[in-house]
Amino acid sequence: MNTNRCSIWVFGDYRNYFQNRVTLQLLSKANDLAPKLAAEVCAVLFGHDLDEYVYEYIAHGARKIYVVEHPCLKNYSIEKYTDLMVRLALDYQPEAILVGATSFGKEFAPRVAKRLGTGLTADCIGLEITEKGQLLQIAPSFGGNLVAEIITPKQRPQMATVRPGVFQEIPHDNQLRGEVVRIPIPENLPDDRVRLIAYERQEQREQRIEEATVVVCGGRGMGSRKKFKKLFDLAELLSAEVGGTRPVVYAGWLDSDALVGQAGKHVKPQILLSFGISGAIQHTAAISDADFIIAVNKNPNATMMKMADVAVVADANQLCTALIKGLKERIQTR
Ligand SMILES: Cc1cc2nc3c(=O)[nH]c(=O)nc-3n(C[C@H](O)[C@H](O)[C@H](O)COP(=O)(O)OP(=O)(O)OC[C@H]3O[C@@H](n4cnc5c(N)ncnc54)[C@H](O)[C@@H]3O)c2cc1C
């Protein structure tokens, strides 16, 4: 079955397609890496009625798509999807498999790696090819205090999960062409151990924090849930998205999907406003791509203040209130 052509595979996580762009981001990165290995970029897609996604992935850089379609694959099934991926990987022997670090990807990729007896680097924030042609998997480690460069020297495929928002997708191009390999569903797929009763879609924010041009980020220094809420008012006036640090998520001031940092989202806005954040590495690792940072902190020596382009020594809550007032006045006098 193996065609002996070196290939980089991207697992097609198409749930909530318009919000979840990580598969497209991985296809783009795979296209960056592929020439260094003379590899072919492939997507692997399981489900039912998949044509829409097949053509989307081709238009975003997949040169070949392995598709297994069947009504029993309509809902994401960890048992069936793992089994299928393992079978395909054994048959076609890809050089690398990239999976988005979504909630499903984080559950799926380690199972596949274990069954294939290979390594997996979770939550990568970078991927490169070494001089020896190995996949260099760059990921925070030791609680985010170090960024580790990991290789899988012997086992294949080399596997990594990558956080959403780390790479830029290639713009949709209808002129791109790809080969579609339809694989019949095997007869003896495992049964699901979890029975799906219903799907309920969580309401999405208008814009995703990973893609926002302006991000307002708040930390423990905002002081309370009530004060933190002001950041949403400010964000609305600035057409921005609100993110925050782990303590504010733990305190329930902010939804966990807006956590910025090693355990959350990577942001790359043109402007980042940071209120009452100390600047721990687990947070700052995920804002290093921000073009311009304005930090507000009462402690001028906070790390966040040192990495900011503009550092304002002030009470975060008071400054936020003043900014809201000033912006509202400006809007009214226009
Ligand atoms: C494995 C692991 C993963 C982690 N992942 C993440 C992650 O993904 N994201 C993340 O954010 N953290 C993460 N953390 C936690 C991280 O180490 C820090 O604890 C956290 O980022 C600190 O958040 P903070 O800046 O809001 O709070 P603090 O560190 O408590 O800082 C509060 C800041 O507010 C300032 N301040 C206080 N009062 C005021 C005021 N009135 N006005 C202005 N400034 C004020 C203080 O001077 C201080 O600088 C992780 C930790 C571990 C161990």
The ligand as an SDF file (V2000), in Angstrom:
LIG
                    3D

 53 58  0  0  0  0  0  0  0  0999 V2000
    1.8880   24.5580   33.9970 C   0  0  0  0  0  0  0  0  0  0  0  0
    1.4090   25.9800   34.1050 C   0  0  0  0  0  0  0  0  0  0  0  0
    0.6980   26.5130   33.0560 C   0  0  0  0  0  0  0  0  0  0  0  0
    0.2400   27.8240   33.1250 C   0  0  0  0  0  0  0  0  0  0  0  0
   -0.4310   28.3330   32.0630 N   0  0  0  0  0  0  0  0  0  0  0  0
   -0.8230   29.6240   32.1090 C   0  0  0  0  0  0  0  0  0  0  0  0
   -1.4810   30.2150   30.9900 C   0  0  0  0  0  0  0  0  0  0  0  0
   -1.7600   29.5740   29.9770 O   0  0  0  0  0  0  0  0  0  0  0  0
   -1.8210   31.5110   31.0580 N   0  0  0  0  0  0  0  0  0  0  0  0
   -1.5420   32.2810   32.1720 C   0  0  0  0  0  0  0  0  0  0  0  0
   -1.8740   33.4790   32.1640 O   0  0  0  0  0  0  0  0  0  0  0  0
   -0.9570   31.7270   33.2240 N   0  0  0  0  0  0  0  0  0  0  0  0
   -0.5930   30.4390   33.2370 C   0  0  0  0  0  0  0  0  0  0  0  0
    0.0180   29.9200   34.3180 N   0  0  0  0  0  0  0  0  0  0  0  0
    0.1020   30.7440   35.5400 C   0  0  0  0  0  0  0  0  0  0  0  0
    1.2470   31.7500   35.4950 C   0  0  0  0  0  0  0  0  0  0  0  0
    2.4190   31.1190   35.9720 O   0  0  0  0  0  0  0  0  0  0  0  0
    0.9460   32.9880   36.3720 C   0  0  0  0  0  0  0  0  0  0  0  0
    0.6440   32.5500   37.6530 O   0  0  0  0  0  0  0  0  0  0  0  0
   -0.1820   33.8460   35.8400 C   0  0  0  0  0  0  0  0  0  0  0  0
    0.0220   34.1760   34.4930 O   0  0  0  0  0  0  0  0  0  0  0  0
   -0.2440   35.1330   36.6650 C   0  0  0  0  0  0  0  0  0  0  0  0
   -1.4040   35.8370   36.3200 O   0  0  0  0  0  0  0  0  0  0  0  0
   -1.5650   37.3730   36.6700 P   0  0  0  0  0  0  0  0  0  0  0  0
   -0.4850   38.1290   35.9890 O   0  0  0  0  0  0  0  0  0  0  0  0
   -2.9700   37.7320   36.3610 O   0  0  0  0  0  0  0  0  0  0  0  0
   -1.4350   37.4070   38.2540 O   0  0  0  0  0  0  0  0  0  0  0  0
   -0.2560   37.8670   39.1740 P   0  0  0  0  0  0  0  0  0  0  0  0
    1.0080   37.1630   38.8520 O   0  0  0  0  0  0  0  0  0  0  0  0
   -0.7590   37.7660   40.5630 O   0  0  0  0  0  0  0  0  0  0  0  0
   -0.0270   39.3870   38.8060 O   0  0  0  0  0  0  0  0  0  0  0  0
   -0.9220   40.4140   39.0820 C   0  0  0  0  0  0  0  0  0  0  0  0
   -0.2610   41.7150   38.6330 C   0  0  0  0  0  0  0  0  0  0  0  0
   -1.1890   42.7610   38.8160 O   0  0  0  0  0  0  0  0  0  0  0  0
   -0.4970   43.8750   39.3700 C   0  0  0  0  0  0  0  0  0  0  0  0
   -1.4870   44.6250   40.1090 N   0  0  0  0  0  0  0  0  0  0  0  0
   -2.0670   44.3300   41.3070 C   0  0  0  0  0  0  0  0  0  0  0  0
   -2.9820   45.2490   41.6360 N   0  0  0  0  0  0  0  0  0  0  0  0
   -2.9870   46.1510   40.6330 C   0  0  0  0  0  0  0  0  0  0  0  0
   -3.7300   47.3200   40.3790 C   0  0  0  0  0  0  0  0  0  0  0  0
   -4.6580   47.7670   41.2250 N   0  0  0  0  0  0  0  0  0  0  0  0
   -3.4810   47.9870   39.2240 N   0  0  0  0  0  0  0  0  0  0  0  0
   -2.5210   47.5700   38.3600 C   0  0  0  0  0  0  0  0  0  0  0  0
   -1.8050   46.4720   38.5460 N   0  0  0  0  0  0  0  0  0  0  0  0
   -2.0400   45.7490   39.6560 C   0  0  0  0  0  0  0  0  0  0  0  0
    0.5910   43.3110   40.2200 C   0  0  0  0  0  0  0  0  0  0  0  0
    1.6410   44.2370   40.3460 O   0  0  0  0  0  0  0  0  0  0  0  0
    0.9910   42.0900   39.3970 C   0  0  0  0  0  0  0  0  0  0  0  0
    2.0220   42.4160   38.4780 O   0  0  0  0  0  0  0  0  0  0  0  0
    0.5010   28.6100   34.2780 C   0  0  0  0  0  0  0  0  0  0  0  0
    1.2390   28.0690   35.3200 C   0  0  0  0  0  0  0  0  0  0  0  0
    1.6880   26.7800   35.2340 C   0  0  0  0  0  0  0  0  0  0  0  0
    2.4780   26.2310   36.3720 C   0  0  0  0  0  0  0  0  0  0  0  0
  1  2  1  0
  2  3  1  0
  2 52  2  0
  3  4  2  0
  4  5  1  0
  4 50  1  0
  5  6  2  0
  6  7  1  0
  6 13  1  0
  7  8  2  0
  7  9  1  0
  9 10  1  0
 10 11  2  0
 10 12  1  0
 12 13  2  0
 13 14  1  0
 14 15  1  0
 14 50  1  0
 15 16  1  0
 16 17  1  0
 16 18  1  0
 18 19  1  0
 18 20  1  0
 20 21  1  0
 20 22  1  0
 22 23  1  0
 23 24  1  0
 24 25  2  0
 24 26  1  0
 24 27  1  0
 27 28  1  0
 28 29  2  0
 28 30  1  0
 28 31  1  0
 31 32  1  0
 32 33  1  0
 33 34  1  0
 33 48  1  0
 34 35  1  0
 35 36  1  0
 35 46  1  0
 36 37  1  0
 36 45  1  0
 37 38  2  0
 38 39  1  0
 39 40  1  0
 39 45  2  0
 40 41  1  0
 40 42  2  0
 42 43  1  0
 43 44  2  0
 44 45  1  0
 46 47  1  0
 46 48  1  0
 48 49  1  0
 50 51  2  0
 51 52  1  0
 52 53  1  0
M  END
$$$$
